[in-house]
């Protein structure tokens, strides 16, 4: 019996079916096909490149093709097409489908970056410093991911820009493929079941238990199981106020609403808590709760809603320092290859010994026009530019070879990548 993952462990089969037939479709005596991968634009104006190393290590390093895998692929493909189609020497034309998978970590990392950029903007406008930035957006996306592997890859991509994560798969991906022993951090946090099992009348006891079980450090408590406003007013504002204040110098209670329209809910929570705790006015003129009390918004958080929350806080004179965010489905799942318009295209070939520039130029969609010829990449005046048709200066090409013939030539650590990705 085959292991359930056996199919995806055979590199000869990790492709779109039609790729297997392409060796018959190129012009006769085609000896070289040269392709490139790029983001053609999309939702965000720039793209963070991340994830190729995972793909190279996961499938392509060392001997990844064996006689047994070739025989398996031949049997499956011939049966799949109903043709004697599989070429034992032509399987290497099928790597495009696999390498294009880099679109996913690239897109998550890009989305994460632009959310970081937005948070930075509001911190600069309403806070005294950027000290809290690395933990401002945590990954809560594991349960909403399409697979364990998706959560690991996407969660690791998020950790390029932030340090908060509840996705253990992401930590293991960072450890195994990017040499980072501990890429992210979390805190004890309540969910609705750990509160509601105390019963509606026992909700205050549930919160008291949280504070006593975790008397130091950060602890997060969800408050909307029944009535968020009663919890903020009667419980945190009155009944347990002494326990909250006792955390001063030892830790922080993070109050978590989890329903309603985020921009309005966050400001209302801050307003209610602000009635009971000594708020201060920072150097920018914005209100700040005491350091042992903060708010987390983790429901419905996306690039768009995050900005709306921060803008409403600013409008109501609350510093962005008062809130942290958690993002789930929007961070790891609500992206696709078209978010940043990622594409892999052939731009050069050698046929009968003749070099050919190769491109497409659809009359109905100029945005899909592809690049021509051999390419080089240069960095000039703070911008990247691709030089086409072999006209670039190879000595100034900043592209770096990372893999050749089963050997990984560059092994980047997550720490190195993080340094390159600093805003």
Backbone torsions as a table, in degrees:
resi	resn	phi	psi	omega
1	UNK	NA	134.5	179.6
2	UNK	-76.8	144.7	171.7
3	UNK	-66.1	143.0	-178.3
4	UNK	-54.0	-27.9	-178.4
5	UNK	-92.2	5.4	-173.3
6	UNK	-57.9	-40.6	-178.2
7	UNK	-62.3	-39.9	-178.3
8	UNK	-82.6	-3.1	175.2
9	UNK	-95.2	1.2	177.4
10	UNK	-106.8	105.7	-175.5
11	UNK	-59.9	-26.2	179.4
12	UNK	-67.2	-15.7	-177.0
13	UNK	-113.6	-1.6	-179.8
14	UNK	-88.1	76.7	-174.6
15	UNK	-164.8	168.0	167.9
16	UNK	-72.7	142.0	-175.9
17	UNK	-54.0	-45.6	-172.0
18	UNK	-64.1	-20.5	178.9
19	UNK	-61.4	-30.5	-178.0
20	UNK	-62.6	-23.3	-177.6
21	UNK	-92.3	-3.4	-169.5
22	UNK	-71.4	-23.4	-179.5
23	UNK	-63.4	-21.1	176.8
24	UNK	-87.4	-9.3	-171.8
25	UNK	-99.9	-21.4	177.3
26	UNK	-69.1	157.7	176.3
27	UNK	-56.9	148.9	177.2
28	UNK	-54.8	143.6	178.1
29	UNK	64.6	32.1	170.6
30	UNK	-77.7	119.2	-175.4
31	UNK	-110.2	-11.6	179.1
32	UNK	-149.9	134.4	173.2
33	UNK	-126.7	123.2	-174.4
34	UNK	-115.2	125.7	-176.3
35	UNK	-131.1	165.0	178.0
36	UNK	-137.0	161.4	179.0
37	UNK	-126.3	136.0	-178.0
38	UNK	-154.6	164.3	166.3
39	UNK	-98.1	123.8	-177.1
40	UNK	-91.2	18.2	-177.7
41	UNK	123.8	-141.1	175.5
42	UNK	121.6	-156.6	-175.6
43	UNK	-62.6	-39.8	-177.8
44	UNK	-108.4	144.9	-173.2
45	UNK	-69.3	-22.4	176.0
46	UNK	-131.9	167.5	-176.9
47	UNK	-128.9	134.5	172.4
48	UNK	-87.0	120.4	179.2
49	UNK	-87.0	122.1	-179.8
50	UNK	-158.3	145.8	171.6
51	UNK	114.3	-15.6	-179.1
52	UNK	-61.6	-39.9	-177.5
53	UNK	-61.5	-37.9	175.8
54	UNK	-58.4	-47.1	-177.9
55	UNK	-63.9	-40.7	-179.9
56	UNK	-65.9	-45.6	-179.0
57	UNK	-69.6	-37.5	-174.7
58	UNK	-67.4	-37.9	-170.9
59	UNK	-127.4	-25.0	-165.3
60	UNK	-112.2	-8.5	-176.8
61	UNK	-83.9	134.4	-179.2
62	UNK	81.4	-162.8	178.8
63	UNK	-81.7	109.1	-177.8
64	UNK	-109.8	-10.6	177.8
65	UNK	-113.7	127.5	176.5
66	UNK	-125.3	165.9	178.2
67	UNK	-59.1	-37.7	-179.4
68	UNK	-65.1	-39.3	179.5
69	UNK	-68.5	-38.1	177.8
70	UNK	-63.8	-43.7	179.7
71	UNK	-64.0	-40.7	178.0
72	UNK	-62.7	-45.5	-179.3
73	UNK	-64.5	-40.0	179.7
74	UNK	-61.8	-45.3	-178.9
75	UNK	-64.3	-44.4	-177.4
76	UNK	-68.9	-45.4	-176.3
77	UNK	-67.8	-42.5	179.2
78	UNK	-63.8	-37.8	177.1
79	UNK	-70.8	-38.7	-178.3
80	UNK	-62.0	-43.1	-178.8
81	UNK	-90.4	-18.3	-173.3
82	UNK	70.5	24.7	-178.8
83	UNK	-137.3	156.5	171.0
84	UNK	-83.2	80.7	-165.3
85	UNK	-109.1	-26.3	-170.3
86	UNK	-77.9	125.8	179.5
87	UNK	-102.6	117.6	-176.5
88	UNK	-62.2	-22.2	178.7
89	UNK	-101.0	-3.2	-174.8
90	UNK	-105.9	3.2	-177.0
91	UNK	-62.2	-26.1	-174.7
92	UNK	-71.2	-4.8	175.2
93	UNK	-79.8	-2.7	-170.4
94	UNK	-99.0	7.8	-172.9
95	UNK	-72.3	-16.9	-178.5
96	UNK	-53.0	-49.5	-175.5
97	UNK	-57.7	-38.0	-179.0
98	UNK	-71.7	-47.1	-176.9
99	UNK	-68.2	-30.6	178.1
100	UNK	-62.5	-20.2	178.3
101	UNK	-59.0	-14.0	175.3
102	UNK	-62.1	-15.6	178.8
103	UNK	-56.2	-33.9	-172.9
104	UNK	-70.9	-57.0	177.2
105	UNK	-61.7	-33.3	176.4
106	UNK	-59.3	-45.4	-174.8
107	UNK	-71.9	-39.9	176.4
108	UNK	-63.3	-45.4	179.5
109	UNK	-61.8	-36.7	179.6
110	UNK	-68.4	-46.5	177.3
111	UNK	-59.6	-44.1	178.7
112	UNK	-60.7	-42.1	179.8
113	UNK	-61.4	-45.8	-176.6
114	UNK	-71.9	-27.3	171.5
115	UNK	-70.0	-37.6	175.2
116	UNK	-63.3	-41.0	179.0
117	UNK	-61.5	-41.2	179.4
118	UNK	-67.3	-44.6	178.3
119	UNK	-60.7	-41.5	178.4
120	UNK	-58.1	-43.9	179.4
121	UNK	-56.4	-47.6	-176.9
122	UNK	-73.9	-31.4	174.2
123	UNK	-65.1	-42.2	179.0
124	UNK	-62.5	-33.5	-176.6
125	UNK	-83.4	-29.7	-169.7
126	UNK	-126.9	-1.2	-177.2
127	UNK	-124.5	163.8	-178.8
128	UNK	-78.1	-24.7	-177.0
129	UNK	-159.6	-179.7	-179.3
130	UNK	-107.2	18.8	-173.9
131	UNK	-57.7	-33.1	-176.0
132	UNK	-85.1	-5.3	-171.6
133	UNK	-55.2	-44.9	-175.6
134	UNK	-59.1	-21.6	-177.9
135	UNK	-113.4	15.5	-176.1
136	UNK	-73.1	-25.7	-179.8
137	UNK	-132.6	113.2	180.0
138	UNK	-102.8	149.5	178.9
139	UNK	-85.5	113.1	174.9
140	UNK	-114.1	29.3	-166.9
141	UNK	-93.9	0.3	-173.5
142	UNK	-57.0	-49.9	-173.7
143	UNK	-65.9	-23.1	-179.3
144	UNK	-95.7	3.3	-178.8
145	UNK	-80.9	154.8	-177.0
146	UNK	-76.0	-16.4	179.3
147	UNK	-163.5	165.8	175.3
148	UNK	-61.3	-40.5	-178.3
149	UNK	-66.2	-39.8	176.0
150	UNK	-58.3	-46.9	179.8
151	UNK	-60.8	-40.2	180.0
152	UNK	-66.2	-46.2	-178.2
153	UNK	-69.4	-50.7	-178.5
154	UNK	-65.6	-41.3	179.3
155	UNK	-64.0	-36.1	176.9
156	UNK	-67.4	-37.9	178.1
157	UNK	-62.1	-39.7	177.1
158	UNK	-62.2	-36.0	-177.2
159	UNK	-72.7	-5.0	170.1
160	UNK	-62.3	-33.5	-172.3
161	UNK	-112.0	-19.6	-177.4
162	UNK	-133.5	169.4	-179.2
163	UNK	-115.2	-2.1	-178.7
164	UNK	-98.0	130.0	179.4
165	UNK	-160.7	141.4	170.6
166	UNK	-110.9	16.2	-177.6
167	UNK	-105.0	95.8	-177.2
168	UNK	-61.6	-32.2	177.1
169	UNK	-57.2	-36.5	-179.5
170	UNK	-65.9	-38.6	179.3
171	UNK	-64.0	-38.6	-179.7
172	UNK	-71.4	-36.7	176.1
173	UNK	-62.2	-43.4	178.8
174	UNK	-64.8	-37.6	-179.1
175	UNK	-69.8	-46.9	-174.2
176	UNK	-75.1	-41.8	-171.0
177	UNK	-104.9	-13.5	-177.0
178	UNK	-132.8	18.6	169.9
179	UNK	58.4	32.6	-179.1
180	UNK	-114.6	112.9	-176.4
181	UNK	-61.3	-42.2	178.1
182	UNK	-143.4	103.5	-172.1
183	UNK	-88.5	-21.8	-175.6
184	UNK	-149.4	168.9	-173.5
185	UNK	-138.4	156.1	-179.4
186	UNK	-139.4	-179.2	-179.0
187	UNK	-138.7	158.6	172.6
188	UNK	-60.8	130.1	-177.2
189	UNK	-142.0	137.9	177.6
190	UNK	-79.7	149.4	165.6
191	UNK	-116.8	174.0	-175.1
192	UNK	-60.1	-35.2	-177.2
193	UNK	-66.8	-34.2	-178.6
194	UNK	-77.0	-11.5	175.0
195	UNK	-98.6	-47.6	-173.5
196	UNK	-72.8	-20.3	176.4
197	UNK	-67.0	-14.8	174.8
198	UNK	-80.7	-8.1	-176.6
199	UNK	85.0	158.2	-178.2
200	UNK	-60.3	-39.9	-179.9
201	UNK	-74.5	-14.1	-178.8
202	UNK	-102.1	11.8	-175.9
203	UNK	-59.6	-42.6	179.4
204	UNK	-63.2	-38.7	177.4
205	UNK	-63.7	-35.7	178.0
206	UNK	-62.5	-43.8	178.5
207	UNK	-67.4	-40.7	178.4
208	UNK	-61.1	-40.1	178.6
209	UNK	-62.5	-41.4	178.4
210	UNK	-58.6	-45.8	-178.1
211	UNK	-67.4	-33.5	-179.4
212	UNK	-80.8	-34.6	177.5
213	UNK	-66.9	-32.8	-178.0
214	UNK	-127.8	73.5	-172.8
215	UNK	-71.7	-16.2	179.7
216	UNK	-127.6	160.9	179.3
217	UNK	80.1	-167.0	-177.2
218	UNK	-91.7	138.2	174.7
219	UNK	-138.8	137.1	-176.2
220	UNK	-113.4	133.4	-178.1
221	UNK	-126.4	120.4	175.9
222	UNK	-76.7	136.4	-170.9
223	UNK	-121.0	1.3	-173.4
224	UNK	-99.9	19.8	-178.8
225	UNK	-55.5	-36.4	-179.5
226	UNK	-130.5	-59.5	-175.9
227	UNK	-146.6	99.2	-176.7
228	UNK	-59.5	-35.4	-173.5
229	UNK	-77.8	-31.8	172.7
230	UNK	-65.6	-41.4	179.8
231	UNK	-61.8	-46.9	-179.1
232	UNK	-64.6	-40.5	-175.5
233	UNK	-80.1	-61.0	-171.7
234	UNK	-79.6	-40.1	-174.6
235	UNK	-84.7	-65.2	-177.5
236	UNK	-71.7	-32.7	-177.8
237	UNK	-80.2	-23.2	-174.7
238	UNK	-132.2	-69.4	-170.7
239	UNK	-59.1	-43.8	-176.2
240	UNK	-108.8	15.0	-176.7
241	UNK	-57.9	-39.9	-179.8
242	UNK	-63.0	-40.4	178.3
243	UNK	-66.1	-36.5	178.6
244	UNK	-66.5	-46.2	-178.7
245	UNK	-65.7	-27.1	179.9
246	UNK	-68.0	-13.4	178.7
247	UNK	-80.8	-6.0	-178.8
248	UNK	-55.1	127.4	-178.7
249	UNK	80.6	-5.7	-177.3
250	UNK	-123.2	-20.3	-176.9
251	UNK	173.6	-172.7	-174.4
252	UNK	-139.5	134.2	168.1
253	UNK	-90.0	128.7	176.5
254	UNK	-110.1	114.7	-178.5
255	UNK	-85.8	130.2	-173.4
256	UNK	-121.5	107.6	166.9
257	UNK	-78.2	154.9	-176.1
258	UNK	-144.1	21.3	177.3
259	UNK	-157.4	166.1	-177.7
260	UNK	90.9	178.1	-178.9
261	UNK	-79.0	111.5	-170.2
262	UNK	-49.5	-47.5	-177.8
263	UNK	-59.2	-39.4	-179.8
264	UNK	-76.7	-41.1	-176.3
265	UNK	-63.4	-45.7	-177.6
266	UNK	-61.1	-45.6	179.6
267	UNK	-64.2	-39.9	179.6
268	UNK	-64.7	-41.5	176.8
269	UNK	-59.6	-45.7	179.6
270	UNK	-61.7	-41.3	-179.6
271	UNK	-63.4	-42.5	-179.2
272	UNK	-67.7	-47.5	179.1
273	UNK	-62.6	-35.3	-179.5
274	UNK	-64.0	-19.6	178.0
275	UNK	-73.6	-24.9	-172.0
276	UNK	-109.0	-17.9	-177.5
277	UNK	-117.9	151.1	-177.2
278	UNK	-72.7	102.2	176.1
279	UNK	-84.6	154.0	175.8
280	UNK	-120.1	166.0	176.1
281	UNK	-110.4	122.2	-176.9
282	UNK	-81.5	-176.4	-175.0
283	UNK	-66.0	-19.3	179.1
284	UNK	-91.4	-4.1	179.0
285	UNK	89.6	19.6	-178.5
286	UNK	-112.6	149.4	-176.5
287	UNK	-75.3	144.6	-178.9
288	UNK	-139.3	126.5	174.1
289	UNK	-66.4	160.6	175.9
290	UNK	-60.2	153.8	-172.1
291	UNK	-62.9	-16.9	178.8
292	UNK	-87.9	8.9	-178.1
293	UNK	-141.6	124.5	178.6
294	UNK	-141.9	174.7	-179.7
295	UNK	-125.8	142.3	173.4
296	UNK	-121.5	130.6	172.6
297	UNK	-107.2	116.4	-176.4
298	UNK	-131.0	13.3	178.3
299	UNK	-110.6	124.4	176.4
300	UNK	67.2	29.6	-177.4
301	UNK	-86.5	124.1	175.7
302	UNK	-142.6	178.8	178.1
303	UNK	-55.2	-42.0	-176.2
304	UNK	-72.2	-47.6	-176.2
305	UNK	-71.9	-32.1	177.7
306	UNK	-59.4	-44.5	178.6
307	UNK	-64.3	-37.3	179.9
308	UNK	-67.0	-39.4	177.4
309	UNK	-62.2	-50.2	-177.1
310	UNK	-64.3	-35.9	179.0
311	UNK	-68.5	-40.5	179.0
312	UNK	-68.5	-35.2	174.7
313	UNK	-62.3	-45.2	179.5
314	UNK	-61.0	-43.9	179.8
315	UNK	-59.0	-34.3	-178.4
316	UNK	-98.0	16.7	172.4
317	UNK	65.7	29.7	173.3
318	UNK	-102.3	132.4	179.0
319	UNK	-69.3	145.0	175.3
320	UNK	-63.3	-15.2	177.6
321	UNK	-64.8	-17.4	-176.6
322	UNK	-77.6	-15.3	-170.3
323	UNK	-128.5	146.7	167.5
324	UNK	-124.1	165.8	-175.4
325	UNK	-127.5	152.3	169.5
326	UNK	-128.6	138.2	-178.5
327	UNK	-129.6	135.9	-177.8
328	UNK	-112.6	-98.3	-175.6
329	UNK	-58.5	-38.7	-178.4
330	UNK	-65.3	-31.9	-177.5
331	UNK	-77.0	-49.3	-172.4
332	UNK	-101.6	-16.7	-171.1
333	UNK	-123.1	-27.7	-175.8
334	UNK	-89.3	52.8	175.6
335	UNK	-138.5	157.3	172.6
336	UNK	-148.4	-179.6	-174.8
337	UNK	-63.5	-24.3	-179.4
338	UNK	-85.5	-9.0	178.1
339	UNK	-55.9	-43.9	176.2
340	UNK	-115.9	15.3	174.3
341	UNK	51.8	54.3	-178.4
342	UNK	-79.6	137.5	-177.8
343	UNK	-149.8	150.2	178.7
344	UNK	-119.6	119.9	-174.1
345	UNK	-135.1	148.7	173.6
346	UNK	-80.8	135.2	179.9
347	UNK	-126.9	-7.1	-174.8
348	UNK	-158.1	144.6	177.3
349	UNK	-150.3	159.1	172.5
350	UNK	-118.5	120.2	-177.7
351	UNK	-127.9	123.2	-176.7
352	UNK	54.3	36.1	179.3
353	UNK	79.5	-2.5	-177.5
354	UNK	-97.7	131.0	176.6
355	UNK	-80.5	135.3	-178.5
356	UNK	-130.5	130.0	167.5
357	UNK	-76.5	135.1	-175.6
358	UNK	-123.7	136.8	179.1
359	UNK	-162.2	167.2	170.0
360	UNK	-127.0	153.4	-177.6
361	UNK	-148.3	76.1	-174.8
362	UNK	-61.5	129.1	-176.7
363	UNK	-64.2	-28.9	-176.6
364	UNK	-94.0	-4.4	-177.9
365	UNK	-153.0	81.8	-179.8
366	UNK	-58.2	-23.2	179.8
367	UNK	-64.8	-16.1	179.4
368	UNK	-99.3	6.9	175.9
369	UNK	-60.1	130.0	-176.1
370	UNK	-96.7	168.2	-178.3
371	UNK	-81.3	157.3	-174.8
372	UNK	-112.5	138.7	167.4
373	UNK	73.9	-168.1	175.8
374	UNK	-70.4	143.1	-172.0
375	UNK	-119.7	147.0	168.2
376	UNK	-131.1	158.4	-178.6
377	UNK	-121.9	129.4	177.4
378	UNK	-123.1	153.7	178.4
379	UNK	-117.2	118.2	-173.8
380	UNK	-146.8	132.3	179.4
381	UNK	53.2	40.1	176.1
382	UNK	77.9	10.1	-178.3
383	UNK	-133.5	150.3	176.0
384	UNK	-93.7	141.6	178.1
385	UNK	-141.3	131.3	177.7
386	UNK	-90.3	128.9	177.2
387	UNK	-102.2	125.6	-172.7
388	UNK	-99.9	174.0	171.4
389	UNK	57.0	29.3	176.6
390	UNK	70.9	15.7	-175.8
391	UNK	-89.0	-5.1	-178.1
392	UNK	-78.5	159.3	176.8
393	UNK	-85.5	108.5	-175.5
394	UNK	-59.3	-31.7	-179.0
395	UNK	-68.0	-18.5	179.2
396	UNK	-106.1	6.0	179.1
397	UNK	-69.6	121.0	-177.2
398	UNK	-91.2	-1.6	174.1
399	UNK	-65.7	139.4	-175.1
400	UNK	-116.1	125.6	175.1
401	UNK	-62.3	129.1	-178.6
402	UNK	-118.7	-11.8	-175.0
403	UNK	-158.2	139.9	176.1
404	UNK	-157.0	126.4	173.3
405	UNK	50.1	47.9	175.7
406	UNK	84.5	0.6	-177.2
407	UNK	-113.7	127.8	174.7
408	UNK	-79.3	118.1	-175.7
409	UNK	-88.5	-27.1	178.3
410	UNK	-131.0	132.7	179.8
411	UNK	-124.1	93.4	-176.0
412	UNK	-81.7	137.8	173.7
413	UNK	-87.8	159.9	177.4
414	UNK	-62.8	-33.4	178.0
415	UNK	-61.5	-42.5	177.4
416	UNK	-62.9	-43.9	-178.7
417	UNK	-64.1	-42.4	178.6
418	UNK	-60.1	-39.7	179.2
419	UNK	-64.3	-39.7	178.8
420	UNK	-68.5	-25.4	-173.7
421	UNK	-95.5	2.8	-179.3
422	UNK	-59.6	136.8	-178.8
423	UNK	-59.1	NA	NA
